[in-house]
Amino acid sequence: MKMYLDTSTLKTILRLNEREYEWDSGRSLARDLLKFVHDKLVENNCDWKDLESITFFAGPGSFTGLRIGATVVNTLSRDLQIPLYNQRGERCEIILPEYGRPANITPPKK
């Protein structure tokens, strides 16, 4: 099974082969992303071991969403020993988020 994941907005998009799922992840992305993916795998009578490849939309988009999604796909790809691709179809050892602009990190108040 091929997986595509986009966490660049508050609406997470997951494709498993030709089936597409949307999830209004909001502020629960970090807590519930793996459960969401696993639940959809189970709906398709599959499990983690059935994943053959992962494609990830690396950006631009939400700073936090891209970081969370990249962490998940990098970990899955490494642990399952399956190929990882960016949205341009380029194979990657790891995905680095493409934020589209420098991160807006505010200085400490103290």
Backbone as XML, in Angstrom:
<?xml version="1.0"?>
<chain id="A" units="angstrom">
  <residue number="1" name="MET">
    <atom name="N" x="0.843" y="-1.180" z="0.000"/>
    <atom name="CA" x="0.000" y="0.000" z="0.000"/>
    <atom name="C" x="0.891" y="1.247" z="0.000"/>
  </residue>
  <residue number="2" name="LYS">
    <atom name="N" x="0.548" y="2.197" z="-0.834"/>
    <atom name="CA" x="1.263" y="3.463" z="-0.901"/>
    <atom name="C" x="0.530" y="4.497" z="-0.052"/>
  </residue>
  <residue number="3" name="MET">
    <atom name="N" x="1.305" y="5.279" z="0.693"/>
    <atom name="CA" x="0.721" y="6.288" z="1.567"/>
    <atom name="C" x="1.203" y="7.670" z="1.161"/>
  </residue>
  <residue number="4" name="TYR">
    <atom name="N" x="0.272" y="8.627" z="1.165"/>
    <atom name="CA" x="0.573" y="10.045" z="0.952"/>
    <atom name="C" x="0.037" y="10.785" z="2.156"/>
  </residue>
  <residue number="5" name="LEU">
    <atom name="N" x="0.829" y="11.743" z="2.687"/>
    <atom name="CA" x="0.405" y="12.491" z="3.857"/>
    <atom name="C" x="0.702" y="13.970" z="3.661"/>
  </residue>
  <residue number="6" name="ASP">
    <atom name="N" x="-0.280" y="14.797" z="4.006"/>
    <atom name="CA" x="-0.137" y="16.252" z="3.952"/>
    <atom name="C" x="-0.632" y="16.817" z="5.279"/>
  </residue>
  <residue number="7" name="THR">
    <atom name="N" x="0.293" y="17.375" z="6.061"/>
    <atom name="CA" x="-0.045" y="17.985" z="7.356"/>
    <atom name="C" x="0.242" y="19.483" z="7.338"/>
  </residue>
  <residue number="8" name="SER">
    <atom name="N" x="0.212" y="20.079" z="6.157"/>
    <atom name="CA" x="0.613" y="21.485" z="6.006"/>
    <atom name="C" x="-0.457" y="22.481" z="6.455"/>
  </residue>
  <residue number="9" name="THR">
    <atom name="N" x="-1.678" y="22.010" z="6.676"/>
    <atom name="CA" x="-2.774" y="22.881" z="7.120"/>
    <atom name="C" x="-3.491" y="22.203" z="8.296"/>
  </residue>
  <residue number="10" name="LEU">
    <atom name="N" x="-4.526" y="22.856" z="8.809"/>
    <atom name="CA" x="-5.300" y="22.263" z="9.903"/>
    <atom name="C" x="-6.126" y="21.064" z="9.440"/>
  </residue>
  <residue number="11" name="LYS">
    <atom name="N" x="-6.226" y="20.876" z="8.130"/>
    <atom name="CA" x="-6.920" y="19.717" z="7.569"/>
    <atom name="C" x="-5.870" y="18.753" z="7.028"/>
  </residue>
  <residue number="12" name="THR">
    <atom name="N" x="-5.692" y="17.649" z="7.716"/>
    <atom name="CA" x="-4.721" y="16.630" z="7.309"/>
    <atom name="C" x="-5.317" y="15.795" z="6.188"/>
  </residue>
  <residue number="13" name="ILE">
    <atom name="N" x="-4.507" y="15.530" z="5.170"/>
    <atom name="CA" x="-4.934" y="14.694" z="4.051"/>
    <atom name="C" x="-4.076" y="13.440" z="4.042"/>
  </residue>
  <residue number="14" name="LEU">
    <atom name="N" x="-4.746" y="12.308" z="3.992"/>
    <atom name="CA" x="-4.087" y="11.007" z="3.929"/>
    <atom name="C" x="-4.640" y="10.256" z="2.737"/>
  </residue>
  <residue number="15" name="ARG">
    <atom name="N" x="-3.738" y="9.724" z="1.916"/>
    <atom name="CA" x="-4.155" y="8.840" z="0.823"/>
    <atom name="C" x="-3.511" y="7.485" z="1.055"/>
  </residue>
  <residue number="16" name="LEU">
    <atom name="N" x="-4.326" y="6.465" z="0.947"/>
    <atom name="CA" x="-3.849" y="5.088" z="0.976"/>
    <atom name="C" x="-4.250" y="4.480" z="-0.355"/>
  </residue>
  <residue number="17" name="ASN">
    <atom name="N" x="-3.246" y="4.250" z="-1.201"/>
    <atom name="CA" x="-3.479" y="3.898" z="-2.599"/>
    <atom name="C" x="-4.387" y="4.963" z="-3.213"/>
  </residue>
  <residue number="18" name="GLU">
    <atom name="N" x="-5.562" y="4.609" z="-3.659"/>
    <atom name="CA" x="-6.442" y="5.572" z="-4.330"/>
    <atom name="C" x="-7.487" y="6.194" z="-3.406"/>
  </residue>
  <residue number="19" name="ARG">
    <atom name="N" x="-7.554" y="5.751" z="-2.169"/>
    <atom name="CA" x="-8.560" y="6.282" z="-1.234"/>
    <atom name="C" x="-7.997" y="7.481" z="-0.492"/>
  </residue>
  <residue number="20" name="GLU">
    <atom name="N" x="-8.793" y="8.550" z="-0.432"/>
    <atom name="CA" x="-8.357" y="9.763" z="0.243"/>
    <atom name="C" x="-9.228" y="10.035" z="1.460"/>
  </residue>
  <residue number="21" name="TYR">
    <atom name="N" x="-8.562" y="10.461" z="2.534"/>
    <atom name="CA" x="-9.235" y="10.781" z="3.790"/>
    <atom name="C" x="-8.816" y="12.172" z="4.226"/>
  </residue>
  <residue number="22" name="GLU">
    <atom name="N" x="-9.754" y="12.920" z="4.781"/>
    <atom name="CA" x="-9.459" y="14.234" z="5.349"/>
    <atom name="C" x="-9.820" y="14.208" z="6.821"/>
  </residue>
  <residue number="23" name="TRP">
    <atom name="N" x="-9.030" y="14.915" z="7.592"/>
    <atom name="CA" x="-9.247" y="14.964" z="9.038"/>
    <atom name="C" x="-8.989" y="16.385" z="9.503"/>
  </residue>
  <residue number="24" name="ASP">
    <atom name="N" x="-9.950" y="16.985" z="10.164"/>
    <atom name="CA" x="-9.762" y="18.308" z="10.760"/>
    <atom name="C" x="-8.957" y="18.129" z="12.043"/>
  </residue>
  <residue number="25" name="SER">
    <atom name="N" x="-7.645" y="18.117" z="11.884"/>
    <atom name="CA" x="-6.749" y="17.768" z="12.992"/>
    <atom name="C" x="-6.606" y="18.880" z="14.018"/>
  </residue>
  <residue number="26" name="GLY">
    <atom name="N" x="-6.759" y="20.128" z="13.578"/>
    <atom name="CA" x="-6.655" y="21.244" z="14.514"/>
    <atom name="C" x="-5.432" y="21.152" z="15.392"/>
  </residue>
  <residue number="27" name="ARG">
    <atom name="N" x="-5.635" y="21.258" z="16.696"/>
    <atom name="CA" x="-4.534" y="21.214" z="17.650"/>
    <atom name="C" x="-4.236" y="19.805" z="18.171"/>
  </residue>
  <residue number="28" name="SER">
    <atom name="N" x="-4.860" y="18.792" z="17.592"/>
    <atom name="CA" x="-4.639" y="17.430" z="18.075"/>
    <atom name="C" x="-3.719" y="16.614" z="17.168"/>
  </residue>
  <residue number="29" name="LEU">
    <atom name="N" x="-3.055" y="17.266" z="16.229"/>
    <atom name="CA" x="-2.218" y="16.553" z="15.259"/>
    <atom name="C" x="-1.145" y="15.718" z="15.946"/>
  </residue>
  <residue number="30" name="ALA">
    <atom name="N" x="-0.371" y="16.310" z="16.835"/>
    <atom name="CA" x="0.727" y="15.577" z="17.482"/>
    <atom name="C" x="0.205" y="14.390" z="18.282"/>
  </residue>
  <residue number="31" name="ARG">
    <atom name="N" x="-0.910" y="14.573" z="18.939"/>
    <atom name="CA" x="-1.453" y="13.526" z="19.803"/>
    <atom name="C" x="-2.099" y="12.398" z="19.000"/>
  </residue>
  <residue number="32" name="ASP">
    <atom name="N" x="-2.789" y="12.730" z="17.896"/>
    <atom name="CA" x="-3.671" y="11.755" z="17.259"/>
    <atom name="C" x="-3.290" y="11.332" z="15.835"/>
  </residue>
  <residue number="33" name="LEU">
    <atom name="N" x="-2.206" y="11.857" z="15.281"/>
    <atom name="CA" x="-1.876" y="11.545" z="13.883"/>
    <atom name="C" x="-1.635" y="10.048" z="13.663"/>
  </residue>
  <residue number="34" name="LEU">
    <atom name="N" x="-0.832" y="9.427" z="14.485"/>
    <atom name="CA" x="-0.556" y="8.001" z="14.286"/>
    <atom name="C" x="-1.826" y="7.161" z="14.427"/>
  </residue>
  <residue number="35" name="LYS">
    <atom name="N" x="-2.686" y="7.520" z="15.354"/>
    <atom name="CA" x="-3.949" y="6.797" z="15.520"/>
    <atom name="C" x="-4.826" y="6.961" z="14.279"/>
  </residue>
  <residue number="36" name="PHE">
    <atom name="N" x="-4.894" y="8.192" z="13.750"/>
    <atom name="CA" x="-5.676" y="8.441" z="12.536"/>
    <atom name="C" x="-5.175" y="7.560" z="11.386"/>
  </residue>
  <residue number="37" name="VAL">
    <atom name="N" x="-3.862" y="7.557" z="11.160"/>
    <atom name="CA" x="-3.297" y="6.752" z="10.071"/>
    <atom name="C" x="-3.578" y="5.273" z="10.314"/>
  </residue>
  <residue number="38" name="HIS">
    <atom name="N" x="-3.333" y="4.810" z="11.530"/>
    <atom name="CA" x="-3.547" y="3.387" z="11.825"/>
    <atom name="C" x="-5.015" y="2.994" z="11.647"/>
  </residue>
  <residue number="39" name="ASP">
    <atom name="N" x="-5.934" y="3.832" z="12.111"/>
    <atom name="CA" x="-7.359" y="3.543" z="11.947"/>
    <atom name="C" x="-7.722" y="3.393" z="10.470"/>
  </residue>
  <residue number="40" name="LYS">
    <atom name="N" x="-7.163" y="4.236" z="9.624"/>
    <atom name="CA" x="-7.465" y="4.160" z="8.190"/>
    <atom name="C" x="-6.816" y="2.931" z="7.558"/>
  </residue>
  <residue number="41" name="LEU">
    <atom name="N" x="-5.638" y="2.554" z="8.033"/>
    <atom name="CA" x="-5.035" y="1.306" z="7.556"/>
    <atom name="C" x="-5.935" y="0.126" z="7.897"/>
  </residue>
  <residue number="42" name="VAL">
    <atom name="N" x="-6.413" y="0.087" z="9.135"/>
    <atom name="CA" x="-7.291" y="-1.001" z="9.576"/>
    <atom name="C" x="-8.571" y="-1.028" z="8.746"/>
  </residue>
  <residue number="43" name="GLU">
    <atom name="N" x="-9.138" y="0.148" z="8.437"/>
    <atom name="CA" x="-10.334" y="0.201" z="7.572"/>
    <atom name="C" x="-10.085" y="-0.458" z="6.232"/>
  </residue>
  <residue number="44" name="ASN">
    <atom name="N" x="-8.827" y="-0.433" z="5.785"/>
    <atom name="CA" x="-8.449" y="-1.028" z="4.505"/>
    <atom name="C" x="-7.870" y="-2.438" z="4.678"/>
  </residue>
  <residue number="45" name="ASN">
    <atom name="N" x="-8.124" y="-3.033" z="5.843"/>
    <atom name="CA" x="-7.622" y="-4.379" z="6.156"/>
    <atom name="C" x="-6.115" y="-4.479" z="6.033"/>
  </residue>
  <residue number="46" name="CYS">
    <atom name="N" x="-5.422" y="-3.440" z="6.491"/>
    <atom name="CA" x="-3.965" y="-3.386" z="6.421"/>
    <atom name="C" x="-3.399" y="-3.022" z="7.785"/>
  </residue>
  <residue number="47" name="ASP">
    <atom name="N" x="-2.079" y="-3.077" z="7.865"/>
    <atom name="CA" x="-1.366" y="-2.651" z="9.064"/>
    <atom name="C" x="-0.086" y="-1.958" z="8.602"/>
  </residue>
  <residue number="48" name="TRP">
    <atom name="N" x="0.703" y="-1.489" z="9.538"/>
    <atom name="CA" x="1.935" y="-0.755" z="9.214"/>
    <atom name="C" x="2.809" y="-1.539" z="8.251"/>
  </residue>
  <residue number="49" name="LYS">
    <atom name="N" x="2.930" y="-2.843" z="8.454"/>
    <atom name="CA" x="3.822" y="-3.676" z="7.638"/>
    <atom name="C" x="3.398" y="-3.735" z="6.173"/>
  </residue>
  <residue number="50" name="ASP">
    <atom name="N" x="2.161" y="-3.328" z="5.874"/>
    <atom name="CA" x="1.667" y="-3.351" z="4.503"/>
    <atom name="C" x="2.036" y="-2.098" z="3.709"/>
  </residue>
  <residue number="51" name="LEU">
    <atom name="N" x="2.605" y="-1.097" z="4.374"/>
    <atom name="CA" x="3.031" y="0.114" z="3.660"/>
    <atom name="C" x="4.254" y="-0.194" z="2.809"/>
  </residue>
  <residue number="52" name="GLU">
    <atom name="N" x="4.217" y="0.229" z="1.536"/>
    <atom name="CA" x="5.312" y="-0.002" z="0.592"/>
    <atom name="C" x="6.157" y="1.240" z="0.380"/>
  </residue>
  <residue number="53" name="SER">
    <atom name="N" x="5.525" y="2.415" z="0.487"/>
    <atom name="CA" x="6.230" y="3.681" z="0.296"/>
    <atom name="C" x="5.398" y="4.793" z="0.924"/>
  </residue>
  <residue number="54" name="ILE">
    <atom name="N" x="6.085" y="5.922" z="1.188"/>
    <atom name="CA" x="5.417" y="7.083" z="1.763"/>
    <atom name="C" x="5.813" y="8.305" z="0.951"/>
  </residue>
  <residue number="55" name="THR">
    <atom name="N" x="4.828" y="9.112" z="0.593"/>
    <atom name="CA" x="5.060" y="10.413" z="-0.014"/>
    <atom name="C" x="4.521" y="11.455" z="0.953"/>
  </residue>
  <residue number="56" name="PHE">
    <atom name="N" x="5.324" y="12.508" z="1.172"/>
    <atom name="CA" x="4.944" y="13.543" z="2.130"/>
    <atom name="C" x="4.983" y="14.900" z="1.460"/>
  </residue>
  <residue number="57" name="PHE">
    <atom name="N" x="3.916" y="15.692" z="1.669"/>
    <atom name="CA" x="3.905" y="17.072" z="1.200"/>
    <atom name="C" x="4.724" y="17.884" z="2.190"/>
  </residue>
  <residue number="58" name="ALA">
    <atom name="N" x="5.923" y="18.286" z="1.784"/>
    <atom name="CA" x="6.890" y="18.915" z="2.687"/>
    <atom name="C" x="6.705" y="20.421" z="2.829"/>
  </residue>
  <residue number="59" name="GLY">
    <atom name="N" x="5.779" y="21.011" z="2.099"/>
    <atom name="CA" x="5.530" y="22.434" z="2.282"/>
    <atom name="C" x="5.474" y="23.179" z="0.971"/>
  </residue>
  <residue number="60" name="PRO">
    <atom name="N" x="5.200" y="24.459" z="1.084"/>
    <atom name="CA" x="5.128" y="25.276" z="2.301"/>
    <atom name="C" x="3.814" y="25.045" z="3.041"/>
  </residue>
  <residue number="61" name="GLY">
    <atom name="N" x="3.801" y="25.537" z="4.281"/>
    <atom name="CA" x="2.623" y="25.396" z="5.102"/>
    <atom name="C" x="2.914" y="25.662" z="6.560"/>
  </residue>
  <residue number="62" name="SER">
    <atom name="N" x="2.069" y="25.124" z="7.399"/>
    <atom name="CA" x="2.148" y="25.320" z="8.835"/>
    <atom name="C" x="3.482" y="24.815" z="9.392"/>
  </residue>
  <residue number="63" name="PHE">
    <atom name="N" x="4.171" y="25.687" z="10.116"/>
    <atom name="CA" x="5.461" y="25.333" z="10.714"/>
    <atom name="C" x="5.316" y="24.091" z="11.593"/>
  </residue>
  <residue number="64" name="THR">
    <atom name="N" x="4.386" y="24.122" z="12.504"/>
    <atom name="CA" x="4.220" y="23.008" z="13.440"/>
    <atom name="C" x="3.691" y="21.762" z="12.733"/>
  </residue>
  <residue number="65" name="GLY">
    <atom name="N" x="2.698" y="21.933" z="11.858"/>
    <atom name="CA" x="2.143" y="20.789" z="11.138"/>
    <atom name="C" x="3.178" y="20.070" z="10.297"/>
  </residue>
  <residue number="66" name="LEU">
    <atom name="N" x="4.013" y="20.830" z="9.596"/>
    <atom name="CA" x="5.055" y="20.212" z="8.775"/>
    <atom name="C" x="6.091" y="19.492" z="9.630"/>
  </residue>
  <residue number="67" name="ARG">
    <atom name="N" x="6.452" y="20.078" z="10.760"/>
    <atom name="CA" x="7.430" y="19.433" z="11.650"/>
    <atom name="C" x="6.882" y="18.117" z="12.192"/>
  </residue>
  <residue number="68" name="ILE">
    <atom name="N" x="5.627" y="18.118" z="12.614"/>
    <atom name="CA" x="5.029" y="16.891" z="13.151"/>
    <atom name="C" x="4.935" y="15.831" z="12.058"/>
  </residue>
  <residue number="69" name="GLY">
    <atom name="N" x="4.407" y="16.209" z="10.902"/>
    <atom name="CA" x="4.265" y="15.254" z="9.805"/>
    <atom name="C" x="5.597" y="14.698" z="9.341"/>
  </residue>
  <residue number="70" name="ALA">
    <atom name="N" x="6.610" y="15.564" z="9.216"/>
    <atom name="CA" x="7.933" y="15.106" z="8.782"/>
    <atom name="C" x="8.518" y="14.127" z="9.790"/>
  </residue>
  <residue number="71" name="THR">
    <atom name="N" x="8.337" y="14.392" z="11.057"/>
    <atom name="CA" x="8.845" y="13.485" z="12.083"/>
    <atom name="C" x="8.192" y="12.110" z="11.959"/>
  </residue>
  <residue number="72" name="VAL">
    <atom name="N" x="6.885" y="12.094" z="11.755"/>
    <atom name="CA" x="6.160" y="10.826" z="11.638"/>
    <atom name="C" x="6.610" y="10.058" z="10.399"/>
  </residue>
  <residue number="73" name="VAL">
    <atom name="N" x="6.651" y="10.692" z="9.232"/>
    <atom name="CA" x="7.011" y="9.947" z="8.015"/>
    <atom name="C" x="8.476" y="9.524" z="8.024"/>
  </residue>
  <residue number="74" name="ASN">
    <atom name="N" x="9.355" y="10.357" z="8.563"/>
    <atom name="CA" x="10.762" y="9.958" z="8.657"/>
    <atom name="C" x="10.910" y="8.729" z="9.546"/>
  </residue>
  <residue number="75" name="THR">
    <atom name="N" x="10.206" y="8.720" z="10.663"/>
    <atom name="CA" x="10.279" y="7.587" z="11.592"/>
    <atom name="C" x="9.693" y="6.327" z="10.974"/>
  </residue>
  <residue number="76" name="LEU">
    <atom name="N" x="8.519" y="6.441" z="10.349"/>
    <atom name="CA" x="7.905" y="5.277" z="9.714"/>
    <atom name="C" x="8.798" y="4.712" z="8.611"/>
  </residue>
  <residue number="77" name="SER">
    <atom name="N" x="9.323" y="5.581" z="7.761"/>
    <atom name="CA" x="10.170" y="5.139" z="6.656"/>
    <atom name="C" x="11.388" y="4.385" z="7.173"/>
  </residue>
  <residue number="78" name="ARG">
    <atom name="N" x="11.999" y="4.940" z="8.195"/>
    <atom name="CA" x="13.204" y="4.302" z="8.748"/>
    <atom name="C" x="12.866" y="2.979" z="9.430"/>
  </residue>
  <residue number="79" name="ASP">
    <atom name="N" x="11.861" y="2.990" z="10.290"/>
    <atom name="CA" x="11.531" y="1.786" z="11.044"/>
    <atom name="C" x="10.983" y="0.667" z="10.161"/>
  </residue>
  <residue number="80" name="LEU">
    <atom name="N" x="10.196" y="1.022" z="9.157"/>
    <atom name="CA" x="9.612" y="0.021" z="8.265"/>
    <atom name="C" x="10.519" y="-0.309" z="7.085"/>
  </residue>
  <residue number="81" name="GLN">
    <atom name="N" x="11.594" y="0.464" z="6.944"/>
    <atom name="CA" x="12.557" y="0.299" z="5.849"/>
    <atom name="C" x="11.864" y="0.337" z="4.487"/>
  </residue>
  <residue number="82" name="ILE">
    <atom name="N" x="11.116" y="1.450" z="4.290"/>
    <atom name="CA" x="10.425" y="1.655" z="3.022"/>
    <atom name="C" x="10.835" y="3.016" z="2.448"/>
  </residue>
  <residue number="83" name="PRO">
    <atom name="N" x="10.736" y="3.186" z="1.125"/>
    <atom name="CA" x="11.139" y="4.441" z="0.496"/>
    <atom name="C" x="10.254" y="5.618" z="0.906"/>
  </residue>
  <residue number="84" name="LEU">
    <atom name="N" x="10.888" y="6.789" z="0.930"/>
    <atom name="CA" x="10.240" y="8.040" z="1.308"/>
    <atom name="C" x="10.432" y="9.038" z="0.170"/>
  </residue>
  <residue number="85" name="TYR">
    <atom name="N" x="9.347" y="9.718" z="-0.226"/>
    <atom name="CA" x="9.379" y="10.672" z="-1.330"/>
    <atom name="C" x="8.784" y="11.999" z="-0.897"/>
  </residue>
  <residue number="86" name="ASN">
    <atom name="N" x="9.277" y="13.083" z="-1.522"/>
    <atom name="CA" x="8.628" y="14.378" z="-1.306"/>
    <atom name="C" x="7.532" y="14.545" z="-2.362"/>
  </residue>
  <residue number="87" name="GLN">
    <atom name="N" x="6.826" y="15.688" z="-2.311"/>
    <atom name="CA" x="5.693" y="15.900" z="-3.211"/>
    <atom name="C" x="6.094" y="16.003" z="-4.678"/>
  </residue>
  <residue number="88" name="ARG">
    <atom name="N" x="7.376" y="16.207" z="-4.958"/>
    <atom name="CA" x="7.851" y="16.255" z="-6.345"/>
    <atom name="C" x="8.268" y="14.878" z="-6.859"/>
  </residue>
  <residue number="89" name="GLY">
    <atom name="N" x="8.091" y="13.846" z="-6.030"/>
    <atom name="CA" x="8.431" y="12.489" z="-6.433"/>
    <atom name="C" x="9.905" y="12.162" z="-6.269"/>
  </residue>
  <residue number="90" name="GLU">
    <atom name="N" x="10.648" y="13.032" z="-5.599"/>
    <atom name="CA" x="12.076" y="12.797" z="-5.369"/>
    <atom name="C" x="12.248" y="11.909" z="-4.137"/>
  </residue>
  <residue number="91" name="ARG">
    <atom name="N" x="13.023" y="10.853" z="-4.297"/>
    <atom name="CA" x="13.274" y="9.981" z="-3.152"/>
    <atom name="C" x="14.201" y="10.703" z="-2.180"/>
  </residue>
  <residue number="92" name="CYS">
    <atom name="N" x="13.900" y="10.582" z="-0.892"/>
    <atom name="CA" x="14.650" y="11.278" z="0.153"/>
    <atom name="C" x="15.054" y="10.296" z="1.239"/>
  </residue>
  <residue number="93" name="GLU">
    <atom name="N" x="16.243" y="10.500" z="1.785"/>
    <atom name="CA" x="16.631" y="9.726" z="2.966"/>
    <atom name="C" x="15.809" y="10.190" z="4.157"/>
  </residue>
  <residue number="94" name="ILE">
    <atom name="N" x="15.673" y="11.517" z="4.276"/>
    <atom name="CA" x="14.794" y="12.117" z="5.274"/>
    <atom name="C" x="14.088" y="13.295" z="4.625"/>
  </residue>
  <residue number="95" name="ILE">
    <atom name="N" x="12.938" y="13.619" z="5.150"/>
    <atom name="CA" x="12.185" y="14.781" z="4.672"/>
    <atom name="C" x="12.517" y="15.959" z="5.561"/>
  </residue>
  <residue number="96" name="LEU">
    <atom name="N" x="12.849" y="17.059" z="4.950"/>
    <atom name="CA" x="13.024" y="18.315" z="5.668"/>
    <atom name="C" x="11.878" y="19.232" z="5.258"/>
  </residue>
  <residue number="97" name="PRO">
    <atom name="N" x="11.146" y="19.791" z="6.214"/>
    <atom name="CA" x="10.037" y="20.675" z="5.868"/>
    <atom name="C" x="10.505" y="21.889" z="5.066"/>
  </residue>
  <residue number="98" name="GLU">
    <atom name="N" x="9.671" y="22.314" z="4.143"/>
    <atom name="CA" x="9.927" y="23.502" z="3.325"/>
    <atom name="C" x="8.888" y="24.536" z="3.727"/>
  </residue>
  <residue number="99" name="TYR">
    <atom name="N" x="9.269" y="25.446" z="4.606"/>
    <atom name="CA" x="8.305" y="26.372" z="5.189"/>
    <atom name="C" x="7.879" y="27.490" z="4.244"/>
  </residue>
  <residue number="100" name="GLY">
    <atom name="N" x="8.639" y="27.771" z="3.217"/>
    <atom name="CA" x="8.288" y="28.818" z="2.277"/>
    <atom name="C" x="8.773" y="30.198" z="2.697"/>
  </residue>
  <residue number="101" name="ARG">
    <atom name="N" x="9.272" y="30.307" z="3.908"/>
    <atom name="CA" x="9.830" y="31.557" z="4.436"/>
    <atom name="C" x="10.567" y="31.212" z="5.720"/>
  </residue>
  <residue number="102" name="PRO">
    <atom name="N" x="11.391" y="32.118" z="6.204"/>
    <atom name="CA" x="12.071" y="31.847" z="7.478"/>
    <atom name="C" x="11.054" y="31.704" z="8.612"/>
  </residue>
  <residue number="103" name="ALA">
    <atom name="N" x="11.381" y="30.864" z="9.557"/>
    <atom name="CA" x="10.502" y="30.667" z="10.718"/>
    <atom name="C" x="10.407" y="31.966" z="11.511"/>
  </residue>
  <residue number="104" name="ASN">
    <atom name="N" x="9.212" y="32.278" z="11.989"/>
    <atom name="CA" x="8.978" y="33.482" z="12.795"/>
    <atom name="C" x="9.098" y="33.075" z="14.263"/>
  </residue>
  <residue number="105" name="ILE">
    <atom name="N" x="10.313" y="33.105" z="14.775"/>
    <atom name="CA" x="10.556" y="32.712" z="16.154"/>
    <atom name="C" x="10.747" y="33.985" z="16.970"/>
  </residue>
  <residue number="106" name="THR">
    <atom name="N" x="9.901" y="34.161" z="17.942"/>
    <atom name="CA" x="9.963" y="35.374" z="18.757"/>
    <atom name="C" x="11.060" y="35.224" z="19.817"/>
  </residue>
  <residue number="107" name="PRO">
    <atom name="N" x="11.754" y="36.329" z="20.120"/>
    <atom name="CA" x="12.816" y="36.265" z="21.140"/>
    <atom name="C" x="12.219" y="36.062" z="22.534"/>
  </residue>
  <residue number="108" name="PRO">
    <atom name="N" x="12.980" y="35.461" z="23.438"/>
    <atom name="CA" x="12.486" y="35.278" z="24.797"/>
    <atom name="C" x="12.177" y="36.632" z="25.439"/>
  </residue>
  <residue number="109" name="LYS">
    <atom name="N" x="11.197" y="36.650" z="26.309"/>
    <atom name="CA" x="10.794" y="37.911" z="26.959"/>
    <atom name="C" x="11.708" y="38.274" z="28.102"/>
  </residue>
  <residue number="110" name="LYS">
    <atom name="N" x="12.500" y="37.366" z="28.602"/>
    <atom name="CA" x="13.416" y="37.666" z="29.710"/>
    <atom name="C" x="14.836" y="37.816" z="29.236"/>
  </residue>
</chain>
